């Protein structure tokens, strides 16, 4: 699984749907990503085959925030 690490700790990762025989791919963020937003926030997202340019922009923003 591809992942990005900062200071030796994984920040986010990608899980391929085919490898895990899942319905969708997953983009996930570890605690070190510090994407905290209030008292309840998601740490992973399902990525459907209909991934749009707007979705791509949202993912890029999350990754920029996570890697600082």
C-alpha positions as CSV (number, residue, x, y, z in Angstrom):
1,X,0.0,0.0,0.0
2,X,1.4,3.4,-0.8
3,X,1.8,5.7,2.1
4,X,3.4,9.0,3.0
5,X,5.5,9.3,6.2
6,X,6.6,12.4,8.1
7,X,9.3,12.1,10.8
8,X,9.2,8.3,10.5
9,X,5.4,8.0,11.1
10,X,2.8,7.3,8.4
11,X,0.5,10.3,7.8
12,X,-1.8,8.8,5.1
13,X,-2.2,5.7,3.1
14,X,-4.1,4.3,0.1
15,X,-5.7,0.8,0.0
16,X,-6.4,-0.6,-3.4
17,X,-9.9,-2.2,-3.8
18,X,-8.7,-5.1,-6.0
19,X,-5.9,-6.1,-3.6
20,X,-8.4,-6.4,-0.7
21,X,-11.3,-7.6,-2.8
22,X,-13.3,-4.7,-1.6
23,X,-16.0,-2.7,-3.2
24,X,-14.0,0.5,-3.1
25,X,-10.5,1.9,-2.6
26,X,-9.7,3.6,0.7
27,X,-7.8,6.8,1.5
28,X,-6.9,6.9,5.2
29,X,-5.2,9.3,7.6
30,X,-3.3,8.4,10.8
31,X,-3.4,10.4,14.0
32,X,-0.2,12.2,13.0
33,X,-2.1,13.9,10.1
34,X,-3.8,16.1,12.8
35,X,-6.9,16.7,10.7
36,X,-9.0,17.2,13.9
37,X,-12.2,19.1,13.4
38,X,-14.3,19.4,16.5
39,X,-15.0,16.3,18.5
40,X,-15.9,13.9,15.7
41,X,-14.2,13.6,12.3
42,X,-13.6,10.9,9.7
43,X,-10.2,9.2,9.4
44,X,-10.8,7.3,6.1
45,X,-12.7,7.8,2.9
46,X,-14.1,5.4,0.4
47,X,-13.1,6.2,-3.2
48,X,-15.6,5.1,-5.8
49,X,-14.8,4.6,-9.5
50,X,-16.8,7.8,-10.2
51,X,-14.0,9.9,-8.6
52,X,-14.5,13.5,-9.9
53,X,-12.3,16.5,-10.3
54,X,-14.0,18.0,-7.3
55,X,-13.2,14.9,-5.3
56,X,-9.6,15.1,-6.5
57,X,-9.4,18.7,-5.2
58,X,-10.8,17.7,-1.8
59,X,-8.3,14.9,-1.5
60,X,-5.4,17.2,-2.5
61,X,-6.5,19.7,0.2
62,X,-6.7,17.0,2.9
63,X,-3.2,15.7,1.9
64,X,-1.7,19.2,2.0
65,X,-3.2,19.8,5.5
66,X,-2.0,16.4,6.7
67,X,1.6,16.7,5.6
68,X,1.8,20.3,6.7
